Amino acid sequence: MSPRKKKALTSKTKAAPAKSTEVDSSKLPKTTTKKTTKTTKATATKGKKTATKITTKAKTKKAVKTTPAKEKKAAAKKTTKTATKKKTSTRPKKTDEIPNQAEISLGMIGHVDHGKSTLTQALTGKFPDTHSEEIRRGISIRLGYAETEFRECVKCEAPTKYTTKKVCANCGKETVLLRRVAFVDAPGHEVLMATMLSGASIMDGAILVVAANERVPMPQTREHLAAMDIIGMEKVIVCQNKIELVTEKEAVTNFKDLKKFISTTSAKKSPVIPISAVHHSNIDLLIQNIEENLPTPPRDADIPPQMLIARSFDVNKPGQSPGKLQGGVVGGSIIQGKFSVGDDIQIRPGVRRGNKYKFLNTKIVSLRSGFGELDTAHPGGLIGIGTNLDPALTKSDMLVGNVVGYSDSLPPSWDTLEFESHLMERVVGSESQSTVQNIEMHENLMLSVGTAKTVGKVVMAAKGNVAVSLRLPVCAETGIRIAISRQIDRRWRLIGWGTVTSGKEQRAG
């Protein structure tokens, strides 16, 4: 199972502060019950009839003498209408009344240079490659993030009614908010497969991007799709990108090859959308398919919260005076429960102190999504947690791979990890697709556990049960899936997956 699908923890949970269970009613959407709606409709009909009678009476007032009894009756009806207007409302829900957070995180996966980052920009308006080395080399190196709003024009027909703009480009009408969505742009280069796997753990669904001007499948197209199988990802949409670079005949041939390839994978029922990300062609059709095929997964807010850390950084500028320094920030995806400002939290496995690791205890001083500040954060999208930690502990992604939660409900941290291994038949990430050999004693393996990636030596290998002594400890629940990679031709190649069974817990300071 992926971290997003594991069972609720059975350990004793810490009582959350009042902030974590109470919600400011002024920030909730104003809704009406079925009964109220029914009453409103009846009242509106009655009010309409009353207004007609009053208007008719006003027009004939000069011609017909009105009796005192009729005047009294008309006044009573007018008063009733006024009172009804104040009592009921059918006002539609405004977008600013919807929680200021993305509902779902979608991954951009696929071979290097097939247009994942360009498609992310077409959907969000933000190019996710922001680091200087990424810009210089023209490839994604770290996980990229961007968020957007999916909106709908109630006047236009599908698919043109789907957009990310507040005003419809077709008819000029204001659009209605459907969902806020976050995108995780995974690097496609073969040497960055470990980074892609850490990003896969925080995805609720994925968009596989395949270039129409290259053969199908390319090595990382196979490898990324295999990674989706390993983490249990069932929701995938396939985009045939760069159709502007090929003729119609070439596009059709590539499309058929693509359909044939995915027919043997978990994405066999996935829609294939021809697009041109650079020209924004068929983006509306893609949004429609995302809305129809990648729903927001169910969330349970009543179980102990956990967040997988995918980024950590120091937000202070160089030369900042000590009195104005802000605590370290960790960012990632909440996989269960909810966090609130003021919560006491723990970060595991923490930081190394001598020959052992020390858990980090801190307090949440702020919560933020790409859409603004939050009082309470739920699963969905990417969340930044401001803490009172020394920013030196969080700079340069030093806490990536850690897990955030309450101290009495976090999973164990392991120095040695035991798991049931399930190996693939062939190495899908290389051109040769060599046969995967059994795991042997004393060989080195790379394990991807949530957002953590660690290397270790095999200390037990018998009948599919493997134990690996880890260089870096990991925090993980039993029963979750992990990805197993082996060094082949000086590259870490995905060879299978495992289910965590037990291990040796770390020595914590």
Secondary structure, DSSP 8 states (H G I E B T S, - for coil): --GGG-----S------HHHH---GGGS-----HHHHHHHHHHHHHHHHHHHHHHHHHHTTTTS---HHHHHHHHHHHHHHHHHHHH-------GGGS-SS-SEEEEEE-STTSSHHHHHHHHHS--S--SHHHHHHTS--S-EEEEEEEEE-SSS-TTTTEESSSB-TTT--B-EEEEEEEEEE---SGGGHHHHHHHHTT-SEEEEEEETTS-S--HHHHHHHHHHHHTT---EEEEEE-GGGS-HHHHHHHHHHHHHHHTTSTTTT--EEE-BGGGTBTHHHHHHHHHHHS------TTS--EEEEEEEE----TT--GGG----EEEEEEEES-EETT-EEEEEEEEEETTEEEEEEEEEEEEEETTEEESEE-SSS-EEEEESS-GGGTGGGTTTT-EEE-TTTS--EEEEEEEEEEE-SB-TTSSS--B-----TT-EEEEEETTEEEEEEEEEEETTEEEEEEEEEEE--TT-EEEEEEEETTEEEEEEEEEEEEEEE--B-
